[in-house]
Amino acid sequence: MTAPSTFGLSSEARNLHWLLTNLVEEVPGIQSVAVVSSDGLLLLSSDPGRNAGARERAGERPTGPRGSAADLATIVSGIGSLTIGAARLMDSGRVKHTMVAMEEGSLFVMSISDGSLLGVHGAADCDMSVVAYHMALFVGRAGHVMTPELRSELRQSLESESAGGAR
């Protein structure tokens, strides 16, 4: 993952960037990661371009969300909303996590304490239990700092990054 500029961010925001970078770099099989707010906005993401470049060097065909972290965020938000609705209809309490195993990959969605979601796109051969374990560690470490102020700061940081890249 190419680290986004964390200059000028609060220590909580820098810590979340660091946690996300470690999640992507240390857990085998993770393709991309997105943290999405409860209203579906992308707050934090890995750099899918780094993983695409690694696949091309290995001779693999590209997999995963088609173009951007926003695509993964959209998928995560949709699955999160669908499972929350299902849990309400079934009167089964809050959704803790969702795992989808596909022929060519896997998708994991885990709730963060404030209603935000952590979404991970994994390779088909990833160890689902290892990915889920490390996601739970991320949620445990990040959940208590996801305040409205931090969500706003992360969103503004992504918007300014996008504006800088569009120039």
DSSP file with accessible surface (Angstrom, degrees, kcal/mol):
  #  RESIDUE AA STRUCTURE BP1 BP2  ACC     N-H-->O    O-->H-N    N-H-->O    O-->H-N    TCO  KAPPA ALPHA  PHI   PSI    X-CA   Y-CA   Z-CA
    1    1 A M              0   0   13      0, 0.0     2,-0.6     0, 0.0    45,-0.0   0.000 360.0 360.0 360.0 128.8    0.0    0.0    0.0
    2    2 A T        -     0   0   93     45,-0.1    48,-0.1     1,-0.0    47,-0.1  -0.761 360.0-121.5 -81.2 122.1    1.4    3.4   -0.9
    3    3 A A        -     0   0   75     -2,-0.6     3,-0.1     1,-0.1    43,-0.1  -0.464  20.5-131.2 -69.9 128.0    0.8    5.4    2.2
    4    4 A P        -     0   0   26      0, 0.0     2,-0.3     0, 0.0    -1,-0.1  -0.362  41.5 -82.5 -69.0 160.0   -1.3    8.5    1.8
    5    5 A S        -     0   0   86      1,-0.2   156,-0.1   152,-0.1     0, 0.0  -0.487  43.2-177.7 -64.8 126.2    0.1   11.7    3.2
    6    6 A T    >   +     0   0   46     -2,-0.3     3,-1.9    -3,-0.1    -1,-0.2   0.273  35.8 133.2-107.6  10.4   -0.7   11.8    6.8
    7    7 A F  T 3  S+     0   0  189      1,-0.3     3,-0.1     7,-0.0    -2,-0.0  -0.364  75.6  14.6 -62.0 131.2    0.9   15.2    7.3
    8    8 A G  T 3  S+     0   0   69      1,-0.3    -1,-0.3    -2,-0.1     2,-0.2   0.422  97.7 125.0  86.3  -3.3   -1.5   17.5    9.2
    9    9 A L    <   -     0   0   19     -3,-1.9    -1,-0.3     1,-0.1    -3,-0.1  -0.561  66.8-101.4 -87.0 156.6   -3.7   14.7   10.5
   10   10 A S     >  -     0   0   34     -2,-0.2     4,-2.5     1,-0.1     5,-0.2  -0.201  35.0-106.5 -66.7 164.4   -4.5   14.0   14.1
   11   11 A S  H  > S+     0   0   56      1,-0.2     4,-2.5     2,-0.2     5,-0.2   0.877 121.5  55.1 -64.1 -34.1   -2.7   11.2   15.9
   12   12 A E  H  > S+     0   0   87      2,-0.2     4,-2.1     1,-0.2    -1,-0.2   0.925 109.3  46.4 -64.4 -42.8   -5.9    9.1   15.8
   13   13 A A  H  > S+     0   0    0      2,-0.2     4,-2.2     1,-0.2    -2,-0.2   0.920 112.8  49.5 -66.2 -42.0   -6.1    9.5   12.0
   14   14 A R  H  X S+     0   0  109     -4,-2.5     4,-2.4     1,-0.2    -2,-0.2   0.907 110.0  52.0 -63.0 -39.5   -2.4    8.7   11.6
   15   15 A N  H  X S+     0   0   96     -4,-2.5     4,-2.8     2,-0.2    -1,-0.2   0.896 108.5  50.3 -63.6 -40.7   -2.9    5.6   13.8
   16   16 A L  H  X S+     0   0    4     -4,-2.1     4,-2.5     2,-0.2    -1,-0.2   0.913 110.1  50.0 -64.6 -41.5   -5.8    4.4   11.7
   17   17 A H  H  X S+     0   0   12     -4,-2.2     4,-2.6     2,-0.2    -2,-0.2   0.925 112.1  48.6 -59.3 -44.3   -3.8    4.8    8.5
   18   18 A W  H  X S+     0   0  149     -4,-2.4     4,-2.5     2,-0.2    -2,-0.2   0.922 110.9  49.8 -62.4 -45.1   -1.0    2.8   10.2
   19   19 A L  H  X S+     0   0   20     -4,-2.8     4,-2.2     2,-0.2    -1,-0.2   0.911 112.3  47.8 -61.2 -41.7   -3.3    0.0   11.3
   20   20 A L  H  X S+     0   0    0     -4,-2.5     4,-2.3     2,-0.2     5,-0.2   0.928 110.5  51.1 -67.0 -43.1   -4.8   -0.2    7.8
   21   21 A T  H  X S+     0   0   21     -4,-2.6     4,-2.6     1,-0.2     5,-0.2   0.933 111.6  48.0 -58.8 -45.6   -1.4   -0.4    6.2
   22   22 A N  H  X S+     0   0   29     -4,-2.5     4,-2.5     2,-0.2     5,-0.3   0.893 108.7  54.3 -63.2 -40.1   -0.3   -3.1    8.6
   23   23 A L  H  X S+     0   0   10     -4,-2.2     4,-1.4    -5,-0.2    -2,-0.2   0.952 113.8  41.2 -58.4 -47.5   -3.5   -5.1    7.9
   24   24 A V  H  < S+     0   0    9     -4,-2.3     6,-0.2     1,-0.2    -2,-0.2   0.917 120.7  41.5 -68.1 -43.2   -2.9   -5.0    4.2
   25   25 A E  H  < S+     0   0   97     -4,-2.6    -1,-0.2    -5,-0.2    -2,-0.2   0.780 119.3  40.9 -80.1 -26.0    0.8   -5.7    4.3
   26   26 A E  H  < S+     0   0  130     -4,-2.5    -1,-0.2    -5,-0.2    -2,-0.2   0.642  98.2  75.1-100.6 -15.2    1.0   -8.3    7.0
   27   27 A V  S >< S-     0   0    5     -4,-1.4     3,-1.4    -5,-0.3    -1,-0.1  -0.875  80.3-129.7-104.7 114.6   -2.0  -10.6    6.3
   28   28 A P  T 3  S+     0   0  102      0, 0.0    99,-0.4     0, 0.0     3,-0.1  -0.312  86.9  23.4 -61.4 137.2   -1.5  -12.9    3.3
   29   29 A G  T 3  S+     0   0   25      1,-0.3    94,-3.0    97,-0.1     2,-0.5   0.332  79.3 135.7  94.0  -5.9   -4.2  -12.8    0.7
   30   30 A I  E <   +A  122   0A  11     -3,-1.4    -1,-0.3    -6,-0.2    92,-0.2  -0.642  25.6 178.2 -78.9 125.5   -5.7   -9.4    1.3
   31   31 A Q  E     -     0   0A  25     90,-3.2     2,-0.3    -2,-0.5    20,-0.2   0.871  62.9 -17.0 -90.2 -49.3   -6.3   -7.6   -2.0
   32   32 A S  E     -A  121   0A  10     89,-1.5    89,-2.8    19,-0.1    -1,-0.4  -0.984  55.7-151.3-157.5 160.6   -7.9   -4.4   -0.7
   33   33 A V  E     -A  120   0A   1     -2,-0.3    13,-2.4    87,-0.2     2,-0.4  -0.985   8.4-174.4-138.1 143.5   -9.5   -2.8    2.3
   34   34 A A  E     -AB 119  45A   0     85,-2.5    85,-3.2    -2,-0.3     2,-0.5  -0.998  14.0-154.6-139.7 138.0  -12.1   -0.1    2.9
   35   35 A V  E     -AB 118  44A   2      9,-3.2     8,-3.3    -2,-0.4     9,-1.5  -0.970  22.8-169.2-107.8 125.7  -13.5    1.5    6.0
   36   36 A V  E     -AB 117  42A   0     81,-2.7    81,-2.9    -2,-0.5     6,-0.2  -0.939  17.9-123.7-121.3 138.2  -17.0    2.9    5.3
   37   37 A S    >   -     0   0    7      4,-3.1     3,-2.3    -2,-0.4    79,-0.1  -0.244  36.9 -99.4 -72.7 167.5  -19.0    5.2    7.6
   38   38 A S  T 3  S+     0   0   84      1,-0.3    -1,-0.1    76,-0.2    78,-0.1   0.760 125.4  54.2 -62.7 -21.3  -22.5    4.2    8.7
   39   39 A D  T 3  S-     0   0  114      2,-0.1    -1,-0.3     0, 0.0    -2,-0.1   0.275 124.9-100.8 -97.3  13.1  -24.0    6.4    5.9
   40   40 A G  S <  S+     0   0   22     -3,-2.3     2,-0.3     1,-0.3    37,-0.2   0.521  73.7 140.7  89.6   7.9  -21.9    4.7    3.2
   41   41 A L        -     0   0   70      1,-0.1    -4,-3.1    36,-0.1    -1,-0.3  -0.662  56.3-114.8 -88.7 137.6  -19.1    7.1    2.7
   42   42 A L  E     +B   36   0A  24     -2,-0.3    -6,-0.2    -6,-0.2     3,-0.1  -0.500  38.8 168.8 -67.0 128.4  -15.5    5.9    2.2
   43   43 A L  E     +     0   0A   5     -8,-3.3     2,-0.3     1,-0.4   115,-0.2   0.710  63.6   2.3-109.1 -35.5  -13.3    7.0    5.1
   44   44 A L  E     +B   35   0A   4     -9,-1.5    -9,-3.2    25,-0.1    -1,-0.4  -0.987  66.1 172.4-156.9 140.3  -10.1    5.0    4.7
   45   45 A S  E     -B   34   0A  25     -2,-0.3   -11,-0.2   -11,-0.2     2,-0.1  -0.991  29.5-115.4-151.5 160.9   -8.8    2.6    2.1
   46   46 A S        -     0   0    3    -13,-2.4    23,-0.1    -2,-0.3     3,-0.1  -0.372  45.1 -98.3 -83.3 173.1   -5.9    0.6    0.9
   47   47 A D    >>  -     0   0   49      1,-0.2     3,-0.9    -2,-0.1     4,-0.9  -0.814  31.6-170.5 -97.9 101.4   -4.3    1.3   -2.5
   48   48 A P  H 3> S+     0   0   42      0, 0.0     4,-2.2     0, 0.0     5,-0.2   0.774  80.3  70.1 -64.6 -22.1   -5.7   -1.3   -4.9
   49   49 A G  H 3> S+     0   0   44      1,-0.2     4,-2.3     2,-0.2     5,-0.2   0.876  93.8  55.3 -62.6 -35.8   -3.2   -0.2   -7.6
   50   50 A R  H <> S+     0   0  104     -3,-0.9     4,-1.8     1,-0.2    -1,-0.2   0.933 110.2  45.1 -62.5 -43.3   -0.3   -1.7   -5.6
   51   51 A N  H  X S+     0   0   19     -4,-0.9     4,-2.0   -20,-0.2    -2,-0.2   0.884 110.7  53.4 -71.2 -35.2   -2.0   -5.1   -5.5
   52   52 A A  H  X S+     0   0   26     -4,-2.2     4,-2.3     1,-0.2    -1,-0.2   0.922 108.4  51.0 -64.4 -41.7   -2.9   -4.9   -9.2
   53   53 A G  H  X S+     0   0   19     -4,-2.3     4,-2.1     1,-0.2    -1,-0.2   0.906 108.8  50.8 -62.6 -39.5    0.8   -4.2  -10.1
   54   54 A A  H  X S+     0   0   44     -4,-1.8     4,-1.5     1,-0.2    -1,-0.2   0.905 110.1  50.0 -65.4 -39.0    1.9   -7.2   -8.1
   55   55 A R  H  <>S+     0   0   25     -4,-2.0     5,-2.5     2,-0.2     4,-0.4   0.903 108.5  52.4 -66.4 -40.4   -0.6   -9.5   -9.8
   56   56 A E  H ><5S+     0   0  137     -4,-2.3     3,-1.2     1,-0.2    -2,-0.2   0.918 108.4  50.5 -62.7 -41.1    0.5   -8.3  -13.3
   57   57 A R  H 3<5S+     0   0  195     -4,-2.1    -1,-0.2     1,-0.3    -2,-0.2   0.855 110.6  50.2 -64.5 -30.9    4.2   -9.1  -12.4
   58   58 A A  T 3<5S-     0   0   68     -4,-1.5    -1,-0.3    -5,-0.2    -2,-0.2   0.500 117.5-115.6 -85.6  -3.1    3.0  -12.5  -11.3
   59   59 A G  T < 5 +     0   0   68     -3,-1.2    -3,-0.2    -4,-0.4     2,-0.2   0.635  67.8 140.0  81.0  14.2    1.1  -13.0  -14.6
   60   60 A E      < -     0   0  109     -5,-2.5    -1,-0.3    -6,-0.2    -2,-0.1  -0.565  56.2-111.4 -89.0 155.6   -2.3  -13.2  -13.0
   61   61 A R        -     0   0  152     -2,-0.2    -1,-0.1     1,-0.1    -5,-0.0  -0.564  45.4 -92.7 -80.3 149.9   -5.4  -11.6  -14.4
   62   62 A P        -     0   0   90      0, 0.0     2,-0.3     0, 0.0    -1,-0.1  -0.330  49.7-179.2 -62.9 141.8   -6.8   -8.6  -12.4
   63   63 A T        +     0   0   37      2,-0.1    -8,-0.1    -3,-0.1    42,-0.1  -0.874  31.8  45.5-131.9 168.8   -9.5   -9.5   -9.9
   64   64 A G  S    S-     0   0   33     -2,-0.3    41,-0.0    40,-0.1    59,-0.0  -0.370  96.3  -1.8  98.2-175.3  -11.6   -7.5   -7.4
   65   65 A P  S    S-     0   0   37      0, 0.0     7,-0.1     0, 0.0    -2,-0.1  -0.230  76.0-118.3 -53.7 141.1  -13.6   -4.4   -7.6
   66   66 A R  S    S-     0   0  241      1,-0.1    -3,-0.0     5,-0.1     0, 0.0   0.819  82.2 -10.7 -59.9 -44.9  -13.3   -2.9  -11.0
   67   67 A G  S    S+     0   0   60      1,-0.3     2,-0.3     0, 0.0    -1,-0.1   0.737 109.4   4.9-133.1 -28.6  -11.7    0.5  -10.5
   68   68 A S    >>  -     0   0   48      1,-0.1     4,-1.2   -20,-0.1     3,-0.7  -0.936  67.4 -95.5-156.5 170.4  -11.3    2.0   -7.2
   69   69 A A  H 3> S+     0   0   16     -2,-0.3     4,-2.6     1,-0.2     5,-0.2   0.797 118.0  67.1 -63.1 -27.1  -11.6    1.8   -3.4
   70   70 A A  H 3> S+     0   0   47      1,-0.2     4,-2.3     2,-0.2    -1,-0.2   0.862  96.0  55.1 -63.2 -33.2  -15.0    3.5   -3.9
   71   71 A D  H <> S+     0   0   60     -3,-0.7     4,-2.2     2,-0.2    -1,-0.2   0.939 109.5  45.3 -64.1 -45.6  -16.2    0.4   -5.6
   72   72 A L  H  X S+     0   0    2     -4,-1.2     4,-2.9     1,-0.2     5,-0.2   0.918 111.6  53.4 -63.5 -40.0  -15.3   -1.7   -2.6
   73   73 A A  H  X S+     0   0    4     -4,-2.6     4,-2.7     1,-0.2    -2,-0.2   0.904 108.0  50.5 -62.3 -39.3  -16.8    0.8   -0.3
   74   74 A T  H  X S+     0   0   98     -4,-2.3     4,-2.4     2,-0.2    -1,-0.2   0.925 112.2  46.5 -63.8 -44.5  -20.1    0.7   -2.3
   75   75 A I  H  X S+     0   0   72     -4,-2.2     4,-2.8     2,-0.2     5,-0.3   0.939 113.8  48.3 -63.0 -46.5  -20.1   -3.1   -2.1
   76   76 A V  H  X S+     0   0    0     -4,-2.9     4,-2.8     1,-0.2     5,-0.2   0.928 112.3  48.8 -61.2 -44.8  -19.3   -3.1    1.7
   77   77 A S  H  X S+     0   0   35     -4,-2.7     4,-2.5    -5,-0.2    -1,-0.2   0.924 112.9  47.8 -62.8 -43.2  -22.0   -0.5    2.3
   78   78 A G  H  X S+     0   0   41     -4,-2.4     4,-2.6     2,-0.2    -2,-0.2   0.931 114.0  45.1 -64.5 -46.0  -24.6   -2.4    0.4
   79   79 A I  H  X S+     0   0   37     -4,-2.8     4,-2.7     2,-0.2     5,-0.3   0.911 113.0  52.3 -65.1 -41.2  -23.8   -5.8    2.0
   80   80 A G  H  X S+     0   0    1     -4,-2.8     4,-2.3    -5,-0.3    -2,-0.2   0.941 111.5  45.9 -59.3 -46.0  -23.8   -4.1    5.4
   81   81 A S  H  X S+     0   0   83     -4,-2.5     4,-2.4    -5,-0.2    -2,-0.2   0.920 112.9  50.4 -63.8 -43.2  -27.2   -2.5    4.9
   82   82 A L  H  X S+     0   0  128     -4,-2.6     4,-2.4     1,-0.2    -2,-0.2   0.933 112.7  45.1 -62.2 -45.0  -28.6   -5.8    3.5
   83   83 A T  H  X S+     0   0   32     -4,-2.7     4,-2.5     2,-0.2    -1,-0.2   0.869 111.2  52.9 -71.8 -33.0  -27.4   -7.9    6.5
   84   84 A I  H  X S+     0   0   61     -4,-2.3     4,-2.1    -5,-0.3    -1,-0.2   0.934 111.1  47.7 -65.5 -42.4  -28.5   -5.3    9.0
   85   85 A G  H  X S+     0   0   28     -4,-2.4     4,-2.5    -5,-0.2    -2,-0.2   0.910 111.5  50.3 -62.7 -41.6  -32.0   -5.3    7.5
   86   86 A A  H  X S+     0   0   38     -4,-2.4     4,-2.2     1,-0.2    -2,-0.2   0.922 109.0  51.4 -63.6 -42.1  -32.0   -9.1    7.5
   87   87 A A  H  <>S+     0   0   14     -4,-2.5     5,-2.6     1,-0.2     6,-0.4   0.890 110.6  49.2 -63.5 -38.4  -31.0   -9.2   11.2
   88   88 A R  H ><5S+     0   0  193     -4,-2.1     3,-1.1     3,-0.2    -1,-0.2   0.927 111.2  48.9 -65.3 -46.2  -33.8   -6.8   12.0
   89   89 A L  H 3<5S+     0   0  160     -4,-2.5    -2,-0.2     1,-0.3    -1,-0.2   0.858 115.8  43.8 -61.2 -35.0  -36.4   -8.9   10.1
   90   90 A M  T 3<5S-     0   0  133     -4,-2.2    -1,-0.3    -5,-0.2    -2,-0.2   0.422 105.6-130.2 -89.0  -1.4  -35.2  -12.0   11.8
   91   91 A D  T < 5 +     0   0  150     -3,-1.1    -3,-0.2    -4,-0.3    -4,-0.1   0.923  62.7 138.6  50.8  51.3  -35.0  -10.3   15.2
   92   92 A S      < -     0   0   82     -5,-2.6    -4,-0.1     1,-0.4    -1,-0.1   0.184  58.4-113.0-114.4  13.4  -31.5  -11.6   15.7
   93   93 A G        -     0   0   55     -6,-0.4    -1,-0.4    -5,-0.1     2,-0.1  -0.292  61.1 -22.7  85.4-170.3  -29.6   -8.7   17.2
   94   94 A R        -     0   0  176      1,-0.1     2,-0.4    -3,-0.1   -10,-0.1  -0.416  66.3-110.0 -81.2 152.7  -26.8   -6.7   15.6
   95   95 A V        -     0   0   26      1,-0.2    16,-0.1    -2,-0.1     3,-0.1  -0.657  29.7-177.5 -80.8 128.5  -24.6   -8.1   12.7
   96   96 A K        -     0   0  143     -2,-0.4    15,-1.9     1,-0.4     2,-0.3   0.868  62.7 -20.9 -92.2 -48.8  -21.1   -8.8   13.8
   97   97 A H  E     -C  110   0A  98     13,-0.2     2,-0.4     2,-0.0    -1,-0.4  -0.990  49.3-149.2-159.5 159.8  -19.5   -9.9   10.5
   98   98 A T  E     -C  109   0A  27     11,-2.9    11,-2.6    -2,-0.3     2,-0.4  -0.997  10.9-167.7-132.9 136.2  -20.3  -11.3    7.1
   99   99 A M  E     -C  108   0A  80     -2,-0.4     2,-0.5     9,-0.2     9,-0.2  -0.994   1.7-171.1-127.1 133.4  -18.2  -13.6    5.0
  100  100 A V  E     -C  107   0A  54      7,-3.0     7,-2.5    -2,-0.4     2,-0.5  -0.987   7.1-160.3-124.5 119.2  -18.8  -14.3    1.3
  101  101 A A  E     +C  106   0A  75     -2,-0.5     2,-0.2     5,-0.2     5,-0.2  -0.884  16.4 177.6-100.7 125.8  -16.7  -17.1   -0.3
  102  102 A M  E >   -C  105   0A  98      3,-3.0     3,-0.6    -2,-0.5    -2,-0.0  -0.753  43.0-105.3-120.1 168.2  -16.5  -16.9   -4.1
  103  103 A E  T 3  S+     0   0  179     -2,-0.2    -1,-0.1     1,-0.2     3,-0.1   0.885 120.0  28.7 -60.2 -40.4  -14.7  -19.0   -6.7
  104  104 A E  T 3  S-     0   0  105      1,-0.1    20,-0.5    19,-0.1     2,-0.3   0.214 131.7 -21.5-108.7  10.9  -12.2  -16.3   -7.4
  105  105 A G  E <   -CD 102 123A   3     -3,-0.6    -3,-3.0    18,-0.3     2,-0.3  -0.990  58.9-108.2 172.3-171.8  -12.0  -14.5   -4.1
  106  106 A S  E     -CD 101 122A   4     16,-2.3    16,-2.8    -2,-0.3     2,-0.4  -0.969  13.3-150.0-146.6 157.6  -13.7  -13.6   -0.8
  107  107 A L  E     -CD 100 121A  14     -7,-2.5    -7,-3.0    -2,-0.3     2,-0.4  -0.999  10.2-171.0-133.7 133.8  -15.3  -10.7    0.8
  108  108 A F  E     -CD  99 120A   3     12,-2.5    12,-2.6    -2,-0.4     2,-0.4  -0.985   2.4-174.9-125.2 135.6  -15.4   -9.9    4.5
  109  109 A V  E     -CD  98 119A   6    -11,-2.6   -11,-2.9    -2,-0.4     2,-0.4  -0.997   7.3-179.5-131.2 127.0  -17.5   -7.2    6.2
  110  110 A M  E     -CD  97 118A  19      8,-2.7     8,-3.0    -2,-0.4   -13,-0.2  -0.988  26.1-119.3-130.5 137.3  -17.2   -6.5    9.9
  111  111 A S  E     - D   0 117A  21    -15,-1.9     2,-0.3    -2,-0.4     6,-0.2  -0.480  19.2-150.6 -73.5 140.8  -19.0   -3.9   12.1
  112  112 A I    >   -     0   0    3      4,-3.1     3,-2.4    -2,-0.2     4,-0.1  -0.830  35.1-100.8-106.4 152.8  -17.0   -1.2   13.9
  113  113 A S  T 3  S+     0   0   88     -2,-0.3    31,-0.1     1,-0.3    -2,-0.0   0.726 117.2  50.5 -50.6 -31.7  -18.5    0.1   17.1
  114  114 A D  T 3  S-     0   0   42     29,-0.1    -1,-0.3     1,-0.0   -76,-0.2   0.363 126.0 -89.6 -92.7   8.1  -20.0    3.3   15.7
  115  115 A G  S <  S+     0   0   39     -3,-2.4    -2,-0.2     1,-0.4    -1,-0.0   0.308  89.1 129.2  98.7  -9.2  -21.8    1.7   12.8
  116  116 A S        -     0   0    0     -4,-0.1    -4,-3.1    30,-0.1    -1,-0.4  -0.327  49.9-135.6 -70.3 163.8  -18.9    2.1   10.4
  117  117 A L  E     -AD  36 111A  14    -81,-2.9   -81,-2.7    -6,-0.2     2,-0.5  -0.959   8.3-148.4-127.6 144.5  -17.9   -1.0    8.5
  118  118 A L  E     -AD  35 110A   0     -8,-3.0    -8,-2.7    -2,-0.4     2,-0.4  -0.951  22.3-170.5-106.6 122.2  -14.5   -2.6    7.7
  119  119 A G  E     -AD  34 109A   0    -85,-3.2   -85,-2.5    -2,-0.5     2,-0.4  -0.954   5.3-172.6-118.4 137.3  -14.6   -4.4    4.4
  120  120 A V  E     -AD  33 108A   0    -12,-2.6   -12,-2.5    -2,-0.4     2,-0.6  -0.995  13.6-155.4-130.1 130.0  -11.8   -6.7    3.0
  121  121 A H  E     -AD  32 107A  15    -89,-2.8   -90,-3.2    -2,-0.4   -89,-1.5  -0.931  26.4-172.0-100.2 120.9  -11.5   -8.2   -0.4
  122  122 A G  E     -AD  30 106A   0    -16,-2.8   -16,-2.3    -2,-0.6   -92,-0.2  -0.775  25.4-101.1-114.1 159.8   -9.4  -11.3   -0.2
  123  123 A A  E >   - D   0 105A  13    -94,-3.0     3,-1.6    -2,-0.3   -18,-0.3  -0.317  38.1-108.5 -70.2 160.3   -7.9  -13.7   -2.7
  124  124 A A  T 3  S+     0   0   60    -20,-0.5   -19,-0.2     1,-0.3    -1,-0.1   0.836 118.8  47.0 -60.8 -32.9   -9.6  -17.1   -3.3
  125  125 A D  T 3  S+     0   0  143    -21,-0.1    -1,-0.3     2,-0.1    -2,-0.0   0.314  83.4 124.0 -96.1  11.4   -6.8  -18.9   -1.4
  126  126 A C  S <  S-     0   0   15     -3,-1.6     2,-1.0   -97,-0.2   -97,-0.1  -0.337  72.6-110.1 -69.5 153.1   -6.7  -16.7    1.6
  127  127 A D     >  -     0   0   90    -99,-0.4     4,-2.3     1,-0.2     3,-0.4  -0.753  28.6-158.4 -83.6 105.7   -7.1  -18.3    5.0
  128  128 A M  H  > S+     0   0   58     -2,-1.0     4,-2.6     1,-0.2     5,-0.2   0.849  88.5  53.4 -59.3 -35.5  -10.5  -16.9    6.0
  129  129 A S  H  > S+     0   0   81      2,-0.2     4,-2.2     1,-0.2    -1,-0.2   0.886 109.2  48.6 -69.5 -35.0  -10.0  -17.5    9.7
  130  130 A V  H  > S+     0   0   50     -3,-0.4     4,-2.4     2,-0.2     5,-0.2   0.933 112.9  47.7 -68.8 -43.7   -6.7  -15.5    9.6
  131  131 A V  H  X S+     0   0    1     -4,-2.3     4,-2.4     1,-0.2    -2,-0.2   0.947 113.2  48.1 -61.3 -47.5   -8.3  -12.6    7.8
  132  132 A A  H  X S+     0   0   17     -4,-2.6     4,-2.4    -5,-0.2    -1,-0.2   0.902 110.6  52.3 -61.2 -40.2  -11.2  -12.6   10.1
  133  133 A Y  H  X S+     0   0  141     -4,-2.2     4,-2.0     1,-0.2    -1,-0.2   0.942 111.8  44.8 -61.1 -47.4   -8.9  -12.7   13.2
  134  134 A H  H  X S+     0   0   60     -4,-2.4     4,-2.3     1,-0.2    -1,-0.2   0.843 110.9  54.2 -70.3 -31.2   -6.9   -9.7   11.9
  135  135 A M  H  X S+     0   0    1     -4,-2.4     4,-2.9    -5,-0.2    -1,-0.2   0.919 107.1  51.4 -64.6 -41.9  -10.0   -7.8   11.0
  136  136 A A  H  X S+     0   0   50     -4,-2.4     4,-2.6     1,-0.2    -2,-0.2   0.891 108.8  51.1 -62.8 -37.9  -11.2   -8.3   14.6
  137  137 A L  H  X S+     0   0   47     -4,-2.0     4,-2.1     2,-0.2    -1,-0.2   0.932 110.7  48.6 -62.2 -45.4   -7.9   -7.0   15.9
  138  138 A F  H  X S+     0   0    6     -4,-2.3     4,-2.7     2,-0.2     5,-0.3   0.944 112.5  47.8 -58.9 -48.6   -8.3   -3.9   13.6
  139  139 A V  H  X S+     0   0   25     -4,-2.9     4,-2.9     1,-0.2   -26,-0.3   0.911 111.0  51.5 -60.8 -42.0  -11.8   -3.3   14.8
  140  140 A G  H  < S+     0   0   56     -4,-2.6     4,-0.4     1,-0.2    -1,-0.2   0.875 116.7  39.6 -63.3 -35.4  -10.8   -3.7   18.5
  141  141 A R  H  < S+     0   0  137     -4,-2.1    -2,-0.2    -5,-0.2    -1,-0.2   0.803 125.3  35.5 -83.3 -31.3   -8.0   -1.2   18.1
  142  142 A A  H >X S+     0   0    0     -4,-2.7     3,-1.5    -5,-0.2     4,-0.6   0.758  97.8  77.9 -94.8 -27.3   -9.9    1.3   15.8
  143  143 A G  G >< S+     0   0    7     -4,-2.9     3,-0.9    -5,-0.3    -3,-0.1   0.842  90.3  53.2 -57.4 -38.9  -13.4    1.1   17.2
  144  144 A H  G 34 S+     0   0  145     -4,-0.4    -1,-0.3     1,-0.2    -2,-0.1   0.658 109.9  48.1 -75.4 -13.5  -13.0    3.3   20.2
  145  145 A V  G <4 S+     0   0   30     -3,-1.5     2,-2.4    -4,-0.1    -1,-0.2   0.483  76.8 107.9-103.4  -1.5  -11.5    6.2   18.3
  146  146 A M    <<  +     0   0   10     -3,-0.9   -30,-0.1    -4,-0.6    -1,-0.1  -0.409  48.0 159.2 -79.4  71.6  -14.1    6.4   15.5
  147  147 A T     >  -     0   0   57     -2,-2.4     4,-2.7     1,-0.1     5,-0.2  -0.452  57.8-105.4 -85.8 163.8  -15.7    9.6   16.7
  148  148 A P  H  > S+     0   0   77      0, 0.0     4,-2.2     0, 0.0     5,-0.2   0.887 123.1  53.7 -56.7 -37.0  -17.7   11.9   14.5
  149  149 A E  H  > S+     0   0  136      2,-0.2     4,-2.3     1,-0.2     5,-0.1   0.914 109.5  46.5 -64.6 -42.0  -14.8   14.3   14.4
  150  150 A L  H  > S+     0   0    5      2,-0.2     4,-2.8     1,-0.2     5,-0.2   0.910 110.6  52.3 -68.4 -40.5  -12.4   11.6   13.3
  151  151 A R  H  X S+     0   0   55     -4,-2.7     4,-2.4     1,-0.2    -1,-0.2   0.925 111.2  48.2 -60.1 -42.1  -14.8   10.4   10.6
  152  152 A S  H  X S+     0   0   60     -4,-2.2     4,-2.6    -5,-0.2    -2,-0.2   0.925 111.6  49.6 -64.1 -43.2  -15.1   14.0    9.3
  153  153 A E  H  X S+     0   0   45     -4,-2.3     4,-2.3     1,-0.2    -2,-0.2   0.926 111.8  48.0 -62.5 -44.0  -11.3   14.4    9.3
  154  154 A L  H  X S+     0   0    1     -4,-2.8     4,-2.3     2,-0.2    -1,-0.2   0.913 112.0  49.8 -64.2 -41.9  -10.8   11.1    7.4
  155  155 A R  H  X S+     0   0   69     -4,-2.4     4,-2.3    -5,-0.2    -2,-0.2   0.929 111.6  47.9 -63.3 -44.8  -13.5   12.1    4.8
  156  156 A Q  H  X S+     0   0  117     -4,-2.6     4,-2.5     1,-0.2     5,-0.2   0.892 109.6  54.2 -63.9 -37.2  -11.9   15.5    4.3
  157  157 A S  H  X S+     0   0   14     -4,-2.3     4,-2.1    -5,-0.2    -1,-0.2   0.922 109.7  46.7 -62.8 -44.0   -8.5   13.9    3.9
  158  158 A L  H  X S+     0   0   23     -4,-2.3     4,-2.4     2,-0.2    -1,-0.2   0.902 111.9  51.3 -64.7 -40.8   -9.8   11.6    1.2
  159  159 A E  H  X S+     0   0  103     -4,-2.3     4,-2.3     1,-0.2    -2,-0.2   0.909 111.0  47.0 -64.5 -40.7  -11.5   14.5   -0.6
  160  160 A S  H  X S+     0   0   78     -4,-2.5     4,-2.2     2,-0.2    -1,-0.2   0.879 111.3  52.0 -71.2 -33.7   -8.4   16.6   -0.6
  161  161 A E  H  X S+     0   0   80     -4,-2.1     4,-2.0    -5,-0.2    -2,-0.2   0.917 111.1  47.9 -62.5 -44.4   -6.3   13.6   -1.8
  162  162 A S  H  X S+     0   0   83     -4,-2.4     4,-1.4     2,-0.2    -2,-0.2   0.905 111.7  49.3 -64.1 -41.9   -8.8   13.1   -4.7
  163  163 A A  H  < S+     0   0   48     -4,-2.3     4,-0.4     1,-0.2    -1,-0.2   0.905 111.2  50.3 -65.7 -37.6   -8.7   16.8   -5.6
  164  164 A G  H >< S+     0   0   39     -4,-2.2     3,-0.6     1,-0.2    -1,-0.2   0.868 111.0  48.5 -68.2 -35.3   -4.9   16.7   -5.6
  165  165 A G  H 3< S+     0   0   68     -4,-2.0    -1,-0.2     1,-0.2    -2,-0.2   0.750 105.3  59.2 -77.3 -20.3   -4.8   13.7   -7.8
  166  166 A A  T 3<        0   0   85     -4,-1.4    -1,-0.2    -5,-0.2    -2,-0.2   0.569 360.0 360.0 -85.5  -6.9   -7.3   15.2  -10.3
  167  167 A R    <         0   0  242     -3,-0.6    -3,-0.0    -4,-0.4    -4,-0.0  -0.263 360.0 360.0 -73.5 360.0   -5.1   18.2  -11.0
